[in-house]
Amino acid sequence: MTPTATIKGTARVASVAEIRAHFPALQRNHGGLPVAYFDGPGGTQVPRIVVEAMNDYMYHHNANTHWRYPTSIETDDAILHARECMADFIGASPNQVAFGANMTTLTFHLARALGWKWSKGDEVVITELDHHANVAPWRTLERERGIVIRSVPFDPRTGQLQWDALERAITSRTRLVAIGAASNALGTISDVRRACELARAAGALSFIDAVHYAPHVLVDVKMLGCDFLAFSSYKAYGPHIGILYGRLPLFEDLELPKLAPAPSEAPDRWETGTGNHEGMIGAGAAVEFMASLADGPDRRARLATVFAELHRRGQQLTEALWNGLSNVAGVELYGPPPTEPRTPTIVFTVSGLTTDEVAERLVDRGLFLSNGDFYAATVIERIGQVPGGVVRAGCACYTTEEEVERLIVGVRDLPR
């Protein structure tokens, strides 16, 4: 049997080799070399169990919801199971979990619902560290409703949010603090619990973008104290579908754009039109996959064990990648070092080469990395890397030490 890791001597967590066996994409070769996927921050690879769950639904249970015949009832049951899985993933209840096209669409949906309750001159606090999916929906309210947007800067040298500026930005007119838990461009993990506490003390609501956070840190909405939180399953081994959490009774009471005959109860009221049933089921299967990597009394406990061990492994990979690239002449690294709270996502540039050239030349070594601004355009502007952006290397649950070493060598040997 393949060796497994343990936590505190008792909890069993699948080894990297065991995990990799679940991902058919890892069998791909390019130019005679095995492909190493470092593009997880833009979308991870998908385990076989997720695709099989979606196939099984489409082949054998496909129907619309809430009717009396067997496949419709089976669809209702499958969607409920997906909600239960996702609720365990974030520490919530199933009726607090809504699915949507993606995090961006759900955030626009939420912004409109909240904006209908606000008045001209009310304020929303955002940050420069955020992906624009947590910027543009609130900027829309600035144009449509006269809402005042206050943007909190970050320190380009450290990649850290300026907390004194955040505290000053929150006023008696603040209605919402919208903040990312982790930067998809720099890997920075921010203390969003603290931000939610500041919002609550001012009588404001809080929204967390957890898209880049949820694949690496087990979300606990109660501990975070947020009113709303959103992320996308495809960044955490699932299909292309988004998830929105809402605190009750807010989730039940907000006015929403909906068809009159559509359900009025949460969470169905948030899911405008017919949903992506197979995507919901795949998202639930992705959670089941993560939980299956460890032993434990229930799904949430198994997830906690898995995330603790994956964090440890990710930290080792981050340190190796950061230290290795730091020793390559001409490489500039951005964001917080491994000693600070961060995800296993590292961005860099190489002197004398555009980011397109770096990414294209690494492909020749079987190394798949993304480059650009990753829709975090303000971050890239603030660190002075417009227009080419940066090259991004993200580690996932299937990333190996050997792949990290291949990447370091590949960057070191780039022709310039």
C-alpha positions as CSV (number, residue, x, y, z in Angstrom):
1,M,0.0,0.0,0.0
2,T,1.2,3.6,-0.7
3,P,2.4,5.3,2.5
4,T,0.0,7.7,4.1
5,A,0.5,10.8,6.3
6,T,-0.7,11.0,9.9
7,I,-1.7,13.9,12.1
8,K,-1.2,13.6,15.9
9,G,-0.5,9.9,15.3
10,T,-4.1,8.9,14.6
11,A,-5.7,10.6,11.7
12,R,-4.9,9.0,8.3
13,V,-4.6,11.3,5.3
14,A,-4.0,10.0,1.8
15,S,-0.5,10.5,0.4
16,V,0.2,12.7,-2.6
17,A,0.7,9.5,-4.7
18,E,-2.7,8.2,-3.6
19,I,-4.4,11.6,-4.3
20,R,-2.8,11.8,-7.8
21,A,-4.3,8.4,-8.7
22,H,-7.7,10.1,-8.7
23,F,-6.9,12.7,-11.4
24,P,-6.8,11.4,-15.0
25,A,-5.4,14.7,-16.2
26,L,-2.1,13.9,-14.5
27,Q,-1.5,11.2,-17.0
28,R,-1.0,13.8,-19.7
29,N,2.3,14.3,-21.4
30,H,3.6,17.2,-23.4
31,G,6.6,16.9,-25.6
32,G,7.4,13.6,-24.0
33,L,7.3,15.0,-20.5
34,P,4.7,14.6,-17.8
35,V,2.6,17.7,-17.4
36,A,2.9,19.5,-14.0
37,Y,-0.2,21.7,-13.5
38,F,0.6,24.9,-11.6
39,D,-2.5,26.6,-12.9
40,G,-4.8,25.6,-9.9
41,P,-5.5,29.2,-8.9
42,G,-7.3,29.6,-12.2
43,G,-9.0,26.2,-11.9
44,T,-7.8,22.9,-10.5
45,Q,-7.9,19.5,-12.2
46,V,-10.9,17.3,-11.4
47,P,-10.9,13.9,-9.8
48,R,-12.6,11.0,-11.5
49,I,-15.3,10.8,-8.8
50,V,-16.6,14.2,-9.7
51,V,-17.0,13.5,-13.4
52,E,-18.6,10.1,-12.6
53,A,-21.2,11.7,-10.3
54,M,-22.1,14.2,-13.0
55,N,-22.3,11.5,-15.6
56,D,-24.4,9.3,-13.4
57,Y,-26.9,12.1,-12.8
58,M,-27.1,13.1,-16.5
59,Y,-27.4,9.5,-17.7
60,H,-29.8,8.1,-15.1
61,H,-31.6,10.8,-13.1
62,N,-31.8,13.9,-15.3
63,A,-35.0,15.9,-14.7
64,N,-36.3,19.2,-13.5
65,T,-37.2,19.7,-9.9
66,H,-40.2,19.5,-7.5
67,W,-42.4,17.1,-9.5
68,R,-43.9,13.8,-8.5
69,Y,-42.2,11.3,-10.8
70,P,-39.1,9.3,-9.8
71,T,-36.3,11.2,-11.7
72,S,-37.5,14.5,-10.5
73,I,-37.6,13.3,-6.9
74,E,-34.1,11.8,-7.4
75,T,-33.0,15.2,-8.7
76,D,-34.4,17.0,-5.6
77,D,-32.6,14.5,-3.3
78,A,-29.3,14.8,-5.2
79,I,-29.4,18.6,-5.0
80,L,-30.2,18.5,-1.3
81,H,-27.2,16.1,-0.8
82,A,-25.0,18.6,-2.7
83,R,-26.2,21.4,-0.4
84,E,-25.4,19.3,2.6
85,C,-21.9,18.5,1.4
86,M,-21.3,22.2,0.7
87,A,-22.7,23.2,4.0
88,D,-20.3,20.9,5.8
89,F,-17.5,22.4,3.6
90,I,-18.1,25.9,5.0
91,G,-19.6,25.1,8.4
92,A,-23.2,26.2,7.6
93,S,-26.7,24.8,7.2
94,P,-28.0,23.5,3.8
95,N,-30.6,26.3,3.6
96,Q,-27.7,28.8,3.7
97,V,-26.1,27.5,0.5
98,A,-27.1,28.8,-2.9
99,F,-25.6,27.8,-6.2
100,G,-25.0,30.0,-9.2
101,A,-23.1,30.4,-12.5
102,N,-20.0,31.5,-10.7
103,M,-18.8,33.7,-7.8
104,T,-18.9,36.8,-10.0
105,T,-22.5,36.4,-11.1
106,L,-23.6,35.6,-7.5
107,T,-21.9,38.7,-6.2
108,F,-23.6,40.9,-8.8
109,H,-26.9,39.3,-7.7
110,L,-26.1,40.0,-4.1
111,A,-25.0,43.6,-4.8
112,R,-28.3,44.4,-6.5
113,A,-30.3,42.9,-3.6
114,L,-28.4,44.9,-1.0
115,G,-28.4,48.0,-3.1
116,W,-32.2,48.1,-3.2
117,K,-32.1,48.7,0.6
118,W,-29.5,51.4,0.5
119,S,-29.7,55.2,-0.1
120,K,-27.5,57.7,-1.9
121,G,-24.5,58.5,0.1
122,D,-24.4,55.1,1.9
123,E,-20.9,53.5,1.8
124,V,-19.3,50.3,0.8
125,V,-15.7,49.5,1.8
126,I,-13.6,47.4,-0.7
127,T,-9.8,46.8,-0.9
128,E,-7.2,47.2,-3.6
129,L,-6.0,43.6,-2.9
130,D,-9.2,42.1,-4.3
131,H,-10.1,40.4,-7.5
132,H,-12.4,42.6,-9.5
133,A,-15.3,40.2,-9.0
134,N,-15.3,41.8,-5.5
135,V,-15.0,45.3,-6.9
136,A,-17.1,45.7,-10.0
137,P,-20.5,44.7,-8.4
138,W,-20.1,47.4,-5.8
139,R,-18.8,49.9,-8.3
140,T,-22.0,49.3,-10.2
141,L,-24.0,50.5,-7.2
142,E,-21.8,53.6,-7.2
143,R,-23.1,54.4,-10.7
144,E,-26.7,53.2,-10.3
145,R,-27.5,54.1,-6.7
146,G,-25.1,56.8,-5.7
147,I,-23.4,54.5,-3.2
148,V,-19.9,55.8,-2.1
149,I,-17.1,53.4,-2.5
150,R,-14.1,53.6,-0.2
151,S,-11.1,51.6,-1.4
152,V,-8.5,50.4,1.2
153,P,-4.8,50.2,-0.1
154,F,-2.3,47.5,0.5
155,D,1.5,47.7,0.8
156,P,3.0,46.6,-2.5
157,R,6.3,45.7,-0.8
158,T,4.7,43.1,1.6
159,G,1.4,42.3,-0.2
160,Q,-0.4,43.0,3.1
161,L,-3.6,45.1,3.6
162,Q,-3.1,48.4,5.4
163,W,-5.3,47.8,8.4
164,D,-5.1,51.3,9.8
165,A,-6.6,52.5,6.5
166,L,-9.4,49.9,6.7
167,E,-10.3,51.1,10.2
168,R,-10.4,54.7,9.0
169,A,-12.5,53.8,6.0
170,I,-15.3,52.3,8.1
171,T,-17.7,55.0,9.2
172,S,-21.3,55.4,10.4
173,R,-22.4,55.5,6.8
174,T,-20.7,52.1,6.0
175,R,-23.3,49.5,5.0
176,L,-20.9,46.8,3.8
177,V,-17.3,45.7,4.1
178,A,-16.4,43.6,1.1
179,I,-13.1,41.9,1.4
180,G,-11.1,38.9,-0.1
181,A,-9.9,36.3,2.3
182,A,-6.9,35.5,0.0
183,S,-5.4,37.3,-2.9
184,N,-5.4,35.3,-6.1
185,A,-2.6,37.5,-7.4
186,L,-0.2,37.5,-4.5
187,G,-1.3,34.6,-2.2
188,T,-1.8,37.0,0.7
189,I,-4.2,35.6,3.4
190,S,-6.0,38.5,5.2
191,D,-7.5,38.5,8.6
192,V,-11.1,38.6,7.4
193,R,-12.5,37.7,10.8
194,R,-11.0,41.0,12.1
195,A,-12.6,42.8,9.1
196,C,-16.0,41.3,9.9
197,E,-15.7,42.3,13.5
198,L,-14.9,45.9,12.5
199,A,-17.9,45.9,10.2
200,R,-20.2,44.5,12.8
201,A,-19.0,47.1,15.4
202,A,-20.0,49.8,13.0
203,G,-23.4,48.3,12.3
204,A,-22.4,47.2,8.8
205,L,-22.6,43.9,6.9
206,S,-19.7,41.9,5.7
207,F,-19.1,39.9,2.5
208,I,-16.1,37.6,2.0
209,D,-14.7,36.6,-1.4
210,A,-13.3,33.1,-0.5
211,V,-12.5,32.0,-4.1
212,H,-8.8,31.7,-3.6
213,Y,-9.1,30.9,0.2
214,A,-11.5,28.0,0.2
215,P,-9.2,25.5,-1.7
216,H,-6.5,26.0,0.9
217,V,-8.1,26.9,4.3
218,L,-11.2,25.1,5.6
219,V,-13.9,27.8,5.7
220,D,-15.8,28.3,8.9
221,V,-18.5,31.0,8.4
222,K,-19.4,31.1,12.1
223,M,-15.8,31.6,13.2
224,L,-15.3,34.2,10.5
225,G,-18.5,36.0,11.6
226,C,-19.4,37.0,8.0
227,D,-22.9,37.8,6.7
228,F,-22.2,36.6,3.2
229,L,-19.4,34.5,1.6
230,A,-18.9,33.3,-2.0
231,F,-16.5,31.0,-3.8
232,S,-16.3,28.8,-6.9
233,S,-16.2,25.0,-6.9
234,Y,-13.8,24.8,-9.9
235,K,-11.0,26.2,-7.8
236,A,-11.4,23.3,-5.4
237,Y,-11.5,20.2,-7.6
238,G,-15.1,20.6,-8.8
239,P,-17.0,21.8,-11.9
240,H,-17.6,25.4,-13.0
241,I,-20.3,26.6,-10.6
242,G,-20.4,29.2,-7.8
243,I,-21.6,29.0,-4.2
244,L,-23.0,31.8,-2.0
245,Y,-23.5,31.6,1.7
246,G,-25.9,33.9,3.5
247,R,-26.6,34.4,7.2
248,L,-30.2,33.9,8.3
249,P,-32.6,35.6,8.4
250,L,-30.9,38.0,5.9
251,F,-30.7,35.2,3.3
252,E,-34.5,34.8,3.6
253,D,-35.5,38.4,3.8
254,L,-33.6,40.3,1.1
255,E,-35.6,41.4,-1.9
256,L,-34.4,39.7,-5.0
257,P,-35.0,39.8,-8.8
258,K,-37.1,36.7,-9.3
259,L,-40.0,35.3,-11.2
260,A,-43.3,35.6,-9.2
261,P,-44.1,31.8,-9.2
262,A,-40.5,30.8,-8.3
263,P,-39.8,29.6,-4.7
264,S,-39.7,32.3,-2.0
265,E,-37.8,30.3,0.6
266,A,-34.0,30.2,1.0
267,P,-31.9,29.1,-0.7
268,D,-34.0,28.4,-3.8
269,R,-35.1,32.0,-4.0
270,W,-31.4,32.9,-4.9
271,E,-31.2,30.5,-7.7
272,T,-32.9,32.4,-10.6
273,G,-34.2,30.1,-13.3
274,T,-33.5,26.4,-13.7
275,G,-30.2,25.6,-12.0
276,N,-27.1,23.7,-13.2
277,H,-28.1,20.4,-11.6
278,E,-25.2,18.4,-12.7
279,G,-22.8,21.2,-11.6
280,M,-24.4,21.2,-8.1
281,I,-24.0,17.5,-7.9
282,G,-20.4,17.7,-9.1
283,A,-19.7,20.4,-6.5
284,G,-21.0,18.1,-3.8
285,A,-18.9,15.3,-5.1
286,A,-15.8,17.5,-5.0
287,V,-16.4,18.0,-1.3
288,E,-17.0,14.2,-0.8
289,F,-13.7,13.6,-2.6
290,M,-11.8,15.9,-0.2
291,A,-13.4,14.4,2.8
292,S,-12.6,10.8,1.5
293,L,-8.9,11.5,1.9
294,A,-9.0,11.1,5.6
295,D,-10.7,9.0,8.3
296,G,-13.1,10.6,10.9
297,P,-16.5,10.5,12.5
298,D,-18.2,12.8,10.0
299,R,-17.7,14.7,6.8
300,R,-16.7,18.0,8.6
301,A,-14.3,16.3,10.8
302,R,-12.6,14.5,7.9
303,L,-12.4,17.8,6.0
304,A,-10.7,19.4,9.0
305,T,-8.1,16.6,9.1
306,V,-7.5,16.8,5.4
307,F,-7.1,20.6,5.3
308,A,-4.7,20.6,8.2
309,E,-2.4,18.1,6.5
310,L,-2.7,19.8,3.1
311,H,-1.8,23.1,4.7
312,R,1.3,21.5,6.1
313,R,2.3,20.0,2.7
314,G,1.4,23.3,0.9
315,Q,3.7,25.2,3.3
316,Q,6.6,22.9,2.5
317,L,6.0,23.3,-1.2
318,T,5.7,27.1,-0.8
319,E,9.0,27.4,1.1
320,A,10.8,25.2,-1.4
321,L,9.4,27.2,-4.4
322,W,10.0,30.6,-2.8
323,N,13.5,29.8,-1.7
324,G,14.4,28.1,-5.0
325,L,13.2,31.0,-7.1
326,S,14.8,33.5,-4.8
327,N,18.2,32.1,-5.8
328,V,17.6,32.4,-9.5
329,A,19.3,35.5,-11.0
330,G,16.8,37.9,-12.6
331,V,13.7,36.5,-10.8
332,E,11.6,39.0,-8.8
333,L,9.1,37.6,-6.4
334,Y,6.0,39.4,-5.2
335,G,3.7,39.1,-2.1
336,P,4.4,37.9,1.4
337,P,7.2,35.4,2.1
338,P,6.3,31.9,3.4
339,T,6.7,33.1,7.0
340,E,3.5,35.2,6.6
341,P,-0.1,33.9,6.2
342,R,-0.4,32.9,2.5
343,T,-1.7,30.3,0.1
344,P,0.7,28.1,-1.8
345,T,0.6,30.5,-4.8
346,I,3.7,32.4,-5.8
347,V,4.0,35.0,-8.5
348,F,7.1,36.3,-10.2
349,T,8.7,37.9,-13.2
350,V,12.0,37.2,-15.0
351,S,14.1,40.0,-16.2
352,G,14.6,40.3,-19.9
353,L,11.5,38.2,-20.7
354,T,7.8,39.0,-20.9
355,T,5.4,36.9,-18.9
356,D,4.0,35.5,-22.1
357,E,7.5,34.4,-23.0
358,V,8.2,32.8,-19.6
359,A,4.9,30.9,-19.7
360,E,5.4,29.7,-23.3
361,R,8.9,28.5,-22.7
362,L,8.0,26.6,-19.5
363,V,5.4,24.7,-21.5
364,D,8.3,23.2,-23.4
365,R,9.3,21.6,-20.1
366,G,5.8,20.3,-19.4
367,L,5.1,23.0,-16.9
368,F,1.7,24.7,-17.2
369,L,1.5,28.1,-15.5
370,S,-0.8,31.1,-16.0
371,N,0.3,34.7,-16.4
372,G,-1.3,38.1,-16.6
373,D,-3.3,40.0,-14.1
374,F,-5.9,37.3,-13.2
375,Y,-8.6,39.9,-13.0
376,A,-6.8,41.5,-10.0
377,A,-5.8,44.4,-12.2
378,T,-5.4,46.9,-9.3
379,V,-2.9,44.6,-7.5
380,I,-0.8,44.3,-10.7
381,E,-0.9,48.0,-11.2
382,R,0.2,48.7,-7.6
383,I,3.2,46.4,-7.8
384,G,4.2,48.1,-11.0
385,Q,3.7,45.2,-13.4
386,V,1.4,46.7,-16.0
387,P,0.8,45.6,-18.8
388,G,2.4,42.2,-18.7
389,G,1.4,41.2,-15.2
390,V,3.2,38.3,-13.5
391,V,3.7,34.6,-13.9
392,R,1.7,32.6,-11.3
393,A,2.6,29.1,-9.9
394,G,0.0,27.6,-7.7
395,C,0.3,24.3,-5.8
396,A,-2.6,22.0,-5.3
397,C,-3.3,18.8,-3.4
398,Y,-1.7,16.8,-6.2
399,T,1.5,18.9,-6.6
400,T,4.7,17.0,-5.8
401,E,8.1,18.1,-4.5
402,E,9.6,16.8,-7.8
403,E,7.3,19.1,-9.8
404,V,8.3,22.1,-7.7
405,E,12.0,21.3,-8.3
406,R,11.3,20.9,-12.1
407,L,9.8,24.4,-12.1
408,I,12.7,25.9,-10.2
409,V,15.2,24.3,-12.7
410,G,12.9,25.3,-15.6
411,V,13.0,29.0,-14.6
412,R,16.7,28.9,-13.9
413,D,17.4,27.5,-17.4
414,L,15.2,29.9,-19.3
415,P,17.1,31.3,-22.3
416,R,17.5,35.1,-22.1
